[in-house]
């Protein structure tokens, strides 16, 4: 299995169509309500139908926090599993620096490592617009993303290919802007900065 990461964004001014075809194998829906909304509405209902006879048993784990300081580590011990979609919604209500202390991904046999396991950062601006801004697709250490929006989503996806190398997962910290030393920076091989997001 390989992943193609896309974003479909809908709001009151741009509602979703009655039917939407998703070409990928994993879909994650994020509902965001802005802080200035006095009447958030009644929510939504999603119905879906897959076209595979043997669908993947993908597990989704999700966490939310609004703390100004925090650590993100997954898994706590050992190596991560295949067929995972793990998301962290972080909303400290102030610009944030994000330090990826270590990322250990399983080896990838594909030409593009971003079609295997990957760590993605989505930022949500004050208008509620969600955009993918960073993507890391290979093992690395000591990487800093500075001045993230007041709200961001960290998403960790793993594919179904079992590899024996690597796989210890994510170890990261986040703090208010300016509290991580400026000398802590590493160029990431196999990463993509996507400052305008990727919409399909």
Backbone as a ProteinNet text record, in pm:
[ID]
protein_1_A
[PRIMARY]
XXXXXXXXXXXXXXXXXXXXXXXXXXXXXXXXXXXXXXXXXXXXXXXXXXXXXXXXXXXXXXXXXXXXXXXXXXXXXXXXXXXXXXXXXXXXXXXXXXXXXXXXXXXXXXXXXXXXXXXXXXXXXXXXXXXXXXXXXXXXXXXXXXXXXXXXXXXXXXXXXXXXXXXXXXXXXXXXXXXXXXXXXXXXXXXXXXXXXXXX
[TERTIARY]
84.1	0	87.6	50	120.2	18.7	67.1	-20.7	-3.1	-112.8	-112.1	-188	-118.7	-178.7	-247.4	-373.7	-450.9	-536.4	-577.1	-664.3	-787.9	-904.6	-1030	-1081.8	-1104.1	-1148	-1287.1	-1378.8	-1515.1	-1556.6	-1642.1	-1694.3	-1834.2	-1895.2	-2030.3	-2038.2	-1935.7	-1934.8	-1899	-1836.6	-1797.6	-1830.3	-1959.3	-2001.5	-1953.3	-1945.5	-1902.1	-2008.3	-1969.1	-2069	-2141.2	-2249	-2325.1	-2243.5	-2163.6	-2076.5	-1934.3	-1836.7	-1696.6	-1614.7	-1536.9	-1452.4	-1315.1	-1269.3	-1136.5	-1050.7	-942.4	-860.3	-762.3	-741.2	-644.2	-701.4	-619	-660	-697.8	-661.2	-693.1	-748.7	-858.6	-916.4	-935.1	-891.9	-910.8	-989.5	-1095.7	-1180.9	-1155.4	-1129.2	-1104.8	-1211.1	-1286.8	-1386.8	-1330.6	-1319.2	-1262	-1365.4	-1388.4	-1479.3	-1399.1	-1401.8	-1323.5	-1369	-1278.1	-1307.2	-1412.1	-1435.4	-1532.2	-1671.9	-1691	-1820.8	-1913.4	-2028	-2124.1	-2224.8	-2250.7	-2343.3	-2274.1	-2213.2	-2132.6	-2212.2	-2343.8	-2422.8	-2447.2	-2506.1	-2548.7	-2450.3	-2335.7	-2238.5	-2260.8	-2213.7	-2224.3	-2233.4	-2276.5	-2283.7	-2208.2	-2124.9	-2046.3	-2081.9	-2115	-2134.9	-2035.1	-1977.1	-1878.7	-1894.3	-1841.4	-1843.5	-1711.3	-1639.9	-1511.6	-1528.6	-1423.5	-1430.6	-1332.1	-1289	-1200	-1275.8	-1244.1	-1306.3	-1243.3	-1115	-1044.7	-987.2	-1069.3	-1021.8	-915.2	-824.6	-719.1	-775.7	-721.2	-764.4	-678	-697.2	-618.3	-671.2	-581.6	-617.8	-593.5	-687.1	-671.6	-668.3	-561.9	-546.6	-538.8	-608.5	-612.8	-600.3	-529.7	-509.9	-525.4	-580.4	-593.6	-532.4	-466.1	-415.3	-414.6	-432.2	-417.6	-308.7	-221.1	-110	-4.2	62	164.6	292.9	320.1	438.2	392.3	463.5	423.7	525.3	509.3	592.9	502.6	552.1	477.2	570.2	528.6	609.8	519.4	552.1	475.2	565.3	566.5	504.6	588.5	532.6	606.7	725.7	709.4	816.4	813.2	928.1	935.2	916.2	869.6	850.5	702.3	670.5	530.5	477.7	345.6	279.2	249.8	213.5	170.6	23.4	-19.8	-160.4	-209.3	-135.3	-169.8	-195.8	-287.2	-306.2	-319.3	-214.2	-209.5	-205.6	-296	-301.5	-299.9	-233.2	-230.5	-276.9	-381.4	-428.5	-377.7	-293.4	-230.4	-280.6	-341.3	-401.2	-363.9	-237.4	-195.7	-237.5	-296.5	-344.9	-232	-115.7	-3.2	94	173.6	271.7	364.8	399.6	469.6	590.5	698.8	813.7	803.4	829.5	815.2	951.2	996.9	1127.3	1106.6	1145.3	1141.8	1275.6	1279.3	1404.1	1452.9	1359.1	1397.5	1276.3	1298.5	1195.2	1258.5	1207.7	1259.5	1154.8	1173.7	1077.8	1133.5	1044.5	1085.1	1141	1231.2	1287.9	1178.7	1196.1	1096	1158	1091.1	1142	1101.2	1015.2	967.8	1064.7	1058.9	1145.6	1118.7	993.3	955	922.4	1006.8	979.3	850.3	797.7	673	551.2	570.4	459.2	455.9	549.6	549.7	506.2	586	551.1	590.2	513.7	541.3	483.9	547.5	499.6	465.6	343.7	297.7	255.9	276.8	232.6	130.6	11.9	-91.7	-110.4	-108.1	-132.9	-272.6	-339	-472.5	-462.9	-493.7	-479.3	-601.9	-602.6	-709.8	-845.7	-846.7	-972.9	-1020.2	-946	-984.3	-937	-848.1	-797.9	-685.7	-700	-601.5	-514.5	-382.7	-290.2	-172.7	-132.7	-12.7	108.7	197.7	314.9	446.2	448.9	572.3	540.2	633	618.4	756.4	771.1	899.3	880.4	964.4	943.9	1065.9	1162.5	1280	1325.4	1400.5	1447.7	1540.6	1527.7	1607.8	1612.6	1698.1	1710.8	1726.9	1682.9	1705.5	1662.8	1534.3	1476.7	1379.8	1382.2	1295.4	1210.9	1081.7	991.3	947.5	972.4	948.7	821.3	763.9	650	532.6	498.2	376.6	255.3	145.5	21.6	-25.6	-121.2	-173	-230.4	-275.2	-330.1	-266.5	-220.3	-163.6	-195.1	-187.6	-213.5	-87.5	-43.8	65.2	3.7	36	-23.9	85.4	75	173.5	101.8	142.5	80.2	180.8	136.8	222.7	150.8	228.1	167.8	159.7	129.2	108.9	231.7	340.9	460.9	544.7	565.6	643.3	791.9	866.1	1009.8	1077.7	1196.2	1263.9	1352.2	1387.8	1480.5	1404.5	1450.7	1388.6	1254.9	1175.1	1040.3	1017.4	1105.5	1080.5	990.1	953.5	848.1	890.3	801.2	811	851.2	944.5	980.6	997.7	906.1	905.8	866.5	898.3	861	807.6	722.4	680.7	676.6	710	716.3	664.6	637.2	605.1	719	685.2	781.2	900.4	1021.2	1142.7	1214	1162.8	1225.1	1314.4	1326.9	1418.9	1539.8	1663.9	1783.5	1787.8	1831.9	1834.2	1937.2	2033	2136.5	2085.6	1966.2	1911.1	1835.1	1905.2	1843.6	1914.4	1839.6	1894.9	1819.7	1892.4	1828	1777.8	1654.1	1592.8	1598.6	1669.2	1659.8	1524.9	1466.8	1338.1	1222.4	1235.2	1126.1	1073.7	953.5	892.4	826.7	863.3	792.1	687.3	564.3	452.8	375.4	433.8	380.9	242.6	205.3	74	-27.3	16.8	-73.9	-85.3	-152.2	-173.4	-320.5	-389.1	-532.5	-560.8	-661.3	-697.4	-833.6
-118.9	0	123.8	223.5	352	462.3	577.3	686.7	803.1	865.2	994.7	1088.2	1191.4	1278.7	1396.1	1414.7	1523.6	1588.2	1710.5	1782	1828.6	1797.9	1855.9	1942.7	2069.9	2160.7	2213.5	2202.8	2248.3	2337.2	2433	2522.1	2566.7	2658.4	2702.6	2767	2845.1	2911.5	2816.6	2702.7	2605.1	2465.2	2427.4	2298.9	2181.5	2062.3	1944.8	1899.5	1829.7	1773.7	1657	1614.9	1503.4	1374.7	1357.3	1240.7	1288.8	1224.7	1261.6	1134.5	1123.5	1006.2	1033.1	943.4	953	841.2	877.6	778.5	707.5	756.4	694.9	577.9	522.8	406	441.5	561.2	605.4	746.9	773.7	907.7	947.9	1069.1	1124.1	1253.1	1265.8	1383.5	1465.8	1593.7	1685.2	1794	1806.9	1911.9	2020	2141.1	2251.8	2362.7	2406.1	2516	2632.4	2746.4	2862.5	2919.3	2993	3046.8	3157	3219.4	3328.8	3282.4	3152.7	3099.7	3090.3	3159.1	3155.5	3042.9	3001.1	2891	2789.4	2685.1	2592.3	2500.6	2501.9	2417.3	2279.5	2192.4	2060.8	1950.1	1983.5	1880.3	1821.3	1699.2	1638.2	1487.1	1425.1	1279.3	1234.9	1132.7	1081.5	934.9	901.4	762.6	730.5	612.9	578.5	433.3	407.9	273	249.5	145	113.3	23.5	20.2	-63.9	-180.4	-217.2	-330.9	-445.7	-565.9	-681.4	-710.9	-678.1	-701.9	-570.1	-488	-357.9	-371.2	-272.2	-271.5	-239.9	-302.7	-277.9	-167.4	-45.1	67.9	116.6	137.5	188.3	338.6	412.4	556.7	592	659.6	707.9	859.6	928.1	1074.2	1131.8	1246.9	1316.4	1465.8	1536.2	1681.8	1743.5	1859.6	1934.5	2083.5	2166.5	2310.8	2367	2279.8	2322.4	2394.4	2495.3	2572.1	2492.4	2399.5	2314.4	2168.5	2088	1948.3	1861.4	1731	1632.7	1533.9	1485.4	1389.3	1271.6	1155.2	1035.5	918.4	853.9	735.6	642.1	511.9	452.1	478.8	451	473.7	379.5	256.5	157.1	76.5	24.3	-65.6	3.5	-72.2	-21.1	-6.3	85.7	108.3	-1.7	-8.8	-109.8	-57.1	-148.2	-110	-69.2	-6.2	33.2	123.2	230.3	323.7	462.7	533.2	676.3	739.8	810.2	869.4	1021.3	1091.7	1237.8	1304.1	1419.6	1504.2	1643.6	1693.3	1829.4	1915.3	2014.6	2099.2	2242	2298.5	2431.8	2517.5	2562.6	2643.3	2789.7	2831.3	2968.1	3070.8	3029.9	3120.7	3055.1	3135.3	3076.7	2980.7	2872.3	2761.6	2719	2683.7	2618.2	2468.6	2390.5	2245	2181	2101.3	2034.2	1884.5	1832.7	1689.3	1632.3	1579.6	1529	1405.6	1320.5	1197.7	1141	1093	1023	898.6	783.1	657.3	585.6	582.4	518.6	387.2	293.6	169.3	198	112.1	129.6	117.1	189.8	193.4	142.9	51	-6.2	74.9	173.5	251.8	363.4	412.2	521.2	647.6	677.5	793.7	748	781.1	735	790.1	897.6	954.5	869.8	763.5	670.3	558.2	559.4	460.6	530.8	523	587.3	734.8	819.7	963	1034.6	1147.3	1237.8	1370.4	1421.3	1542.9	1645.8	1774.3	1884.9	1965.9	1983.4	2068.1	2187.2	2307.3	2426.2	2480.4	2531.9	2589.5	2737	2825.1	2967.8	3021.7	3151.9	3212.4	3207.3	3185.9	3173.6	3029.1	2938.7	2798.2	2722.9	2783	2717.3	2621.7	2495.4	2392.4	2368.3	2368.3	2346.4	2262	2166.9	2089.3	2176.5	2187.9	2274.7	2198.9	2080.1	2002.8	1854.4	1781.6	1637.1	1573.8	1476.6	1408.2	1260.6	1208.4	1072.7	983.6	1027.6	944.8	969.8	875.9	888.4	1009.4	1081.1	1202	1236.6	1333.2	1380.9	1531.6	1593.6	1734.9	1827	1835.1	1924.4	2018.1	2147.1	2245.6	2315.9	2323.7	2406.6	2522.2	2644	2760.3	2834.5	2899.2	2988.9	2919.2	2800.3	2735.7	2816	2799.2	2868.6	2830.6	2908.4	2883.5	2743.5	2684.5	2548.9	2469.2	2349.8	2264.3	2118.6	2038.1	1894.7	1820.5	1729.3	1639.6	1504.6	1450.4	1324.7	1226.5	1104.8	999.4	883.5	853.5	747.6	635.1	511.1	397.2	307.9	247.2	163.8	18.4	-70.8	-211.4	-296.9	-236.5	-312.9	-333.4	-457.8	-489.8	-487.1	-396.2	-386	-401.4	-459.8	-488.5	-373.9	-279.5	-173.1	-49.7	8.5	130.6	102.5	206.3	187.4	222	305.6	341.7	462.5	528.8	628	770.5	844.7	989.6	1027.4	1122.3	1181.1	1330.5	1412.2	1555.2	1637.4	1767	1862.9	1988.9	2061.7	2192.8	2291.6	2417.8	2524.3	2653.2	2755.7	2886.3	2935.6	3015.8	3064.7	3131.5	3099.2	3164.5	3094.8	2984	2917.9	2800.7	2771.3	2668.4	2739.4	2703.3	2771.8	2771.8	2884.2	2896.2	2805.3	2754.8	2667.1	2526.3	2494	2358.8	2348.1	2315.3	2304.4	2196.4	2115.4	2010.8	2007.3	1990	1970.2	1827.3	1808.9	1676.3	1611.2	1498.6	1425.9	1358.5	1360.8	1295.7	1370.3	1502.6	1579.9	1676	1725.6	1821.3	1929.6	2056.1	2169.7	2215.4	2221.2	2248.6	2367.1	2485.1	2601.7	2644.9	2603.5	2639.3	2526.2	2416.8	2302.8	2225.9	2114.9	2032.4	1995.8	2054.1	2032.1	1948.8	1862.7	1778	1818.4
0	0	0	-74.8	-73.2	-52.8	-3.2	31	-65.2	-103.8	-171	-78.8	-28.2	71.7	2.8	30.7	-28.2	80.1	51.8	143.6	68.5	120.1	73.2	186.6	161.2	266.5	234	330.1	310.7	427.4	401.2	504.4	461.3	537.3	506.2	368.7	333.5	202.8	89.7	122.7	22	73.9	67.9	124.9	39.5	98.9	22.7	-75.6	-180	-272.4	-206.9	-268.2	-212.3	-214.1	-320.8	-332.5	-360.3	-297.3	-314.4	-326.2	-435.1	-453.7	-394.2	-306.5	-246.7	-303.9	-369.9	-439.6	-348.4	-227.1	-137.3	-59.9	29.5	107.1	250.5	296.5	431.8	424.5	492.7	496.7	642.3	676.5	810.4	797.9	876.9	874.3	999.7	982	1093.4	1089.4	1198	1210	1301.2	1249.2	1326.4	1342.4	1467.3	1496.8	1550.9	1483.1	1523.5	1656.9	1721.2	1853.9	1850	1733.3	1723	1682.6	1669.8	1627.4	1747.9	1741.2	1852.7	1837.2	1712.9	1687.7	1598	1656.7	1575.8	1485	1494.1	1405.2	1464.7	1384.7	1432.8	1398.6	1339.1	1305.9	1168.3	1147.6	1015.6	1029.5	922	913.3	788.9	803.6	691.7	670.8	548.1	507.6	398.4	402.6	301.1	256.7	140.2	83.5	13.3	51.9	-10	-130.5	-213.9	-333.2	-325.2	-202.5	-185	-118.7	-162.1	-99.6	36.8	51.6	177	227.5	291.4	336.9	444.3	449.5	548.6	686.1	787.1	924.1	984.3	937.2	984	1118.2	1212.9	1344.4	1347.9	1408.7	1423.7	1571.9	1612.7	1749.2	1745.1	1834.6	1830.3	1970.7	1980	2107	2084.8	2185.5	2180	2305.1	2288.5	2402.2	2368.6	2472.2	2454.5	2546.1	2594.1	2677.9	2593.8	2653.6	2582.7	2565.3	2656.4	2649	2644.4	2566.1	2561.8	2491.6	2508.9	2440.5	2369.4	2258.4	2176.7	2149.8	2193.2	2171.2	2136.6	2027.1	1988	1906.2	1940.8	2059	2183.7	2300.1	2423.4	2434.9	2388.5	2390.5	2261.9	2223.3	2109.5	1975.5	1876.9	1742.4	1712.6	1620.9	1587.8	1496.9	1490	1409.2	1269.2	1180.7	1046.8	1049	941	923.2	1036.9	1061.9	1167.9	1111.2	1173.7	1150.3	1288.2	1331.3	1464.4	1449.5	1516	1503	1639.9	1645.6	1764.7	1723.2	1785.7	1763	1878.4	1845.6	1946.8	1926.9	2030.4	2019.1	2140.1	2149.4	2264.6	2256.4	2143.7	2125.1	2123.6	2076	2056	1958.2	1885.6	1793.3	1865.6	1799.6	1863.5	1783	1853.5	1791.9	1817.9	1714.5	1722	1696.2	1789.7	1777.8	1763.1	1648.9	1624.5	1669.7	1791.3	1847.4	1772.6	1734.9	1664.9	1593.4	1472.6	1397.1	1336.9	1374.2	1322.3	1240.8	1108.2	1018.7	965.7	937.3	874.6	735.1	689.5	556.4	450.9	340.5	233.7	104	37.7	-86.8	-209.5	-191.3	-305	-339.3	-463	-506	-426.6	-402.9	-323.8	-182.4	-81.8	54.3	112.5	55.3	106.2	72.6	-4.3	-30	72.4	167	276.3	404.1	508.9	635.7	632	700.5	694.3	815.8	848.3	952.1	886	908.8	844	947.6	912.6	995.7	917.4	975.9	919.1	1012.9	958.4	1039	1009.2	1113.1	1101.1	1135.4	1039.6	1064.8	1139.8	1166	1245.8	1177.9	1045.3	972.1	962.2	1024.8	1020.9	898.9	818.8	697.8	736	699.5	728.8	606.5	625.6	514.4	560.7	478.2	507.3	481.8	581.1	567.1	571.3	632.3	639.7	629	565.7	552.9	564.9	653.6	675	644.3	556.2	505.9	525.4	606.4	633.9	776.8	831.5	968.7	981.7	1092.1	1112.1	1260	1294.1	1431.1	1432.6	1540.5	1568.8	1453.6	1433.7	1333.4	1404	1368	1431.2	1326.4	1351.6	1272.1	1361.5	1317.5	1402	1359.9	1457.6	1436.3	1370.6	1420.5	1372	1416.7	1345.8	1380	1520.5	1573.2	1707.6	1724	1615.7	1617.3	1505.5	1537.5	1433.1	1463	1357.9	1367.8	1324.5	1407.3	1371.8	1337.9	1221.9	1176.4	1137.8	1188.7	1163.6	1095.8	972.7	894.9	870.7	882.1	849.1	749	660.9	557.5	603.5	509.7	545	519.9	473.8	442.1	567.7	605.7	725.3	691.6	754.6	735.6	871.4	871.5	997.8	1045.3	957.1	992.8	1040.4	1151.9	1201.2	1266	1276.2	1325.5	1470.2	1532.3	1671.8	1685.2	1574.5	1576.9	1604.7	1673.8	1687.7	1830	1840.7	1969.3	1946.8	1998.6	1968	2090.6	2084.3	2188.2	2120.4	2190.1	2140.1	2255.5	2225.7	2325.7	2263.2	2343.6	2285.6	2197	2099.7	2001	2068.6	2019.4	2065.9	2179.3	2229.9	2343.3	2304.5	2175.6	2128.7	2068.8	2107.1	2054.4	1902.6	1845.1	1699.1	1635.2	1711.4	1654.5	1630.4	1681.7	1667	1536.4	1429.1	1296.9	1216.8	1147.1	1062.7	930.9	820.8	691.2	683.3	641.5	644.5	506.3	490.7	364.6	352.5	233.8	213.5	273.8	293.2	348.9	244.4	267.9	176.7	257.5	230.8	289.6	190.2	234.3	143.8	200.6	188.3	257.1	206.8	87.4	35.1	53.5	114.4	129.5	-0.9	3.3	-116	-122.6	-218	-230	-355	-344.9	-457.6	-512.2
[MASK]
++++++++++++++++++++++++++++++++++++++++++++++++++++++++++++++++++++++++++++++++++++++++++++++++++++++++++++++++++++++++++++++++++++++++++++++++++++++++++++++++++++++++++++++++++++++++++++++++++++++++

